[in-house]
Amino acid sequence: MKITTAIVFFLVSITSLGQKQVEVFFDFNKDFPNPASILDINEWISQNKNAEIYKLLGYCDSVDTKNYNKKLAERRIENVQVLLVKSGMKFGTDLEKIAFGKDFKQSKIQAENRKVTIFYREPLVLPIESELTKKIKNSKVGEHITLPNIYFFNNSARIVPKSDPTLYDLRCAMEENPKLKIEIQGHICCQTKGDVADVSTARARAIYSYLLRHKIDRKRMTFKGFANTRPIHPIPEKSPQEEDENRRVEILIVAN
């Protein structure tokens, strides 16, 4: 949104201590926003269709009497409300409207005092629960759950960045379910002679370390490598897909 920075300020969007507000400015002795401010408030409306307005405060400059200014501030509030209503904006049942004559801390720049401040709430956006998080939340003790899309650099325990979404989902499940306890289990593919470098344990430890770094209590989790002792498909595998399915990290639900 383009904001005018000349002597007359038109629209400013501010976030302070969790409350959001927009300021609409007026020309001298006018009770309807000036044309430039109308353009800006219309743009704000187009970007905040779901906002809920809960307070309108009206102000004037220091010219004229306190009573005259208060009535002018009241008209400014009403005209801004009409504009918002016509634009389909929502108002809270607790809508508060207060007009000030001269009883407020005024700016030395008179144009900044001729305004209506709109306070609004943004709708609460609930996070979309992933399939993995749902599966973990609904799991039973003793159940094994494969962590999908966990990737490591070749023959190492270094996690590939594209694994981040799955790690985040696992972390969320641990945070949202404080009773959840797990054993992280690493498995490898392809090797018929066992896990010479103990990569399966190192990879399980890597997941454990990630959760530990994100403040998950170490008492709620352990890790273990199973090398090639629990393949889903016989080794040697017949396809890259079978290799991927054998080369996996699972969690065992210990408590939930």
N, C-alpha and C positions, 0 to 999 in steps of 0.2 A: 504494500500500500504506500503510495507516495504521500508524504507529510509535508505541508508547507512550513517553511522555517522563517518566513518574513515576520514583520511586526505583529500581524494578526495570525495567530495559530488556529488551525482549523480542527484537527482531530488528532488526538494522541491516545495510543493504546498502552496501558500500564499494567504490570503485574506486581503486586506488593503483598508480601505475607500471605500468599495463597489466594487473595481476592483479585479479581480482574475488573478493570474499569476502562471506559472510553469517555473522552471529553469532547463535547460538541461546542463550538464557539460561535458567537453572534457578533454582528456589527453594532455600533453604538445605538442605544435606545431602540433596538429591534427585538421582537419576541419570536422570530423564526430564524433558524440557522441560515447563514449566508450561503450563496450558491456553491462556493468552493467546499464548504463544510458538508453540504448535502451530497456532493459527489463522493466525498470520503466516507460519510456514514452509510451510504448505499453500498459501497464496496465492503465495508465492515460487515453489514448485514448479510451480504451474499456469502461471506466466509464464515459466518457464525449463526446459521439458520437454527441450530438446535440449542443455542444459548438461552438461559432463563434469567430475565431481568428482575432484580429484587430491590433495587433502590435507585431513585432519581433525585439528585441534588441540584438546585438552581442557584446561580450567583449573578451579581451585577458588579459594575465598576463603582467607584466612589462618588461619581457625579449624582446630583439630586439627593432627595431625602431618603431616610431609611425606609419609610412606609412605601413610598413610590417604588423604590428599588425592589422591595420584597414582592409587591404585586407584579412587577415586571418579571422577576425571577419565577413566580408562580406560573405566569403565562408561558414562559420559556419551557418550563417543565411539561405543561399540558400539551404544547405544540410538538415537543419531542416525543411524548407518549403517543400522540395521534399518529405521527409519522411511523413510529415503531409498530403500532397496531396495524396500520394499513399494509405494512411490509410483512405481516404474519409472525412477528416476534412473540415469544412466550413471556408471560409475566408470572412471578411467583405469587402465591396466595398471601405472602407476607410483604407485598410491595410497600415500600416506604417512600414518601415524597416530602422533601423538606426544602423550603425556599429561604434563602438568606438575603437580608437587605444589605447591611454593611458589617454584620457581626461575624466576620471570618478573617483569617489571615490573608490579606490581599497582596498580590504581586505589585511591584512598582510599575510594571507594564500593564496599563489599564486593559488592553485587549485580552490579556490572559485571564482577567476576572469575569469577562462576559461569557459565561459558559453554563452548560448542564453536564453533570457527570453521571454517566450510566454505569451502575454496578451490575455485574452479571456473573452467573455460574455456568461453567461448561458441563455438559452431561458427563456422568461417570461412565467411562469406557471399561468394561470388564474384559480382562485378558481372555483370549480364546484358549481353552484347555486342549492341549495336544493329545493325540491318540496314546502316546506313550505315558503321559501323565495320568490319563484316565485308567489305562491298564494297570499302572502301579497302584493307584488309589484303590482300585477294586480287586486287587490281588489277595491271595490267601497265603498264609504261612506255608513255606515249603515249595512255593511256585517259582519256576525259573522264567525270567523275562529277558529276551535278547535285546540289547541296545542297538537300534537300527542306525545305519549310516555312521558308525564309528570307524574312522580310518586312521592308520598310522603310516609314517614313512617306512620305506622298505626295511624289513628285518630290524625294526627299532621300536621303542616305546614312545617316540615323539608323535603327538597327536596332530593330525592334519587339520588346518583351520576350518574346513567345511564340516567338521564334526561338531562345531560349536552349538548348533541348534539342539542336537540331542543331549549334549552335556547340560545345556541350560534347562531343558525339560526335566532331566533327572534331578538337577539341583532344586528346581521348583517343587517337584514331588517331595523331596526331602524336607524342604522348608515348610510346606503346607501340611505335612503329616508328621508331627513331632514324635509319634510312637513308632514310625517306620524305622526298621533296622535291616541292613542288607549285608550280604557278602558279595563282593565284586569278583567275578570269576573270568579269568582269561583263558583262551583256547587258541591253538594254532592249526594251520593246515599243512598239507604237502609233505612234511617230514616223517619218514617212516622210522627213523632212528631216535625219535624223541626230540625234546626241546633243548638242544645243546647249550644255547646261550640263555636259557630260561626267559625267553621273550614273553611268554604268556603271563608269567608273574609280573614282569616289568610293566606290561600293558595294563594289567589289573591295578597295579600300584599307581599308574599314571592317572587313572580315573579317580582313585581314592585321594590322590594328592590334589586334584582339581577341586573336589568337594571340600577337602580340608582347607584349602586356600579361601573358599567362599563360606567359611565359618560353620560348616556342618560338623557337629560333635563327633570326634573320632570314636567315641564309645558306641556310636550307632552304626559303625561299618567296619568290615574287615575285607581283606583281599586275598586271593589265592590263584595260582596258576595251575592249570591242568594239562599243560603241554598238548599232546595229541591223543590223550587217553579217552576223550569223550567226543569223538567226531560225530557229526550228524550223518555224514556220508563216508563210506569206506575210503581209506587212504591207500594208494594214490587216487585222487579225485579224477573224475572223468571230464570235468568242464570247469571253466573259470567261475561259474556260478556256484558249483559245489565247493570250490576252494574258498570263495567268499563266505559261504554259509558255515564252513568249518572254522574259518579264521574270524572269530567273534569274541565279543565281551558280553557276558550275561550278568544279571544280578539274581541272587537267591534271596527271596523274602524270608527274613529271619523272624521279624515281628512286624505287625501292622494293626 
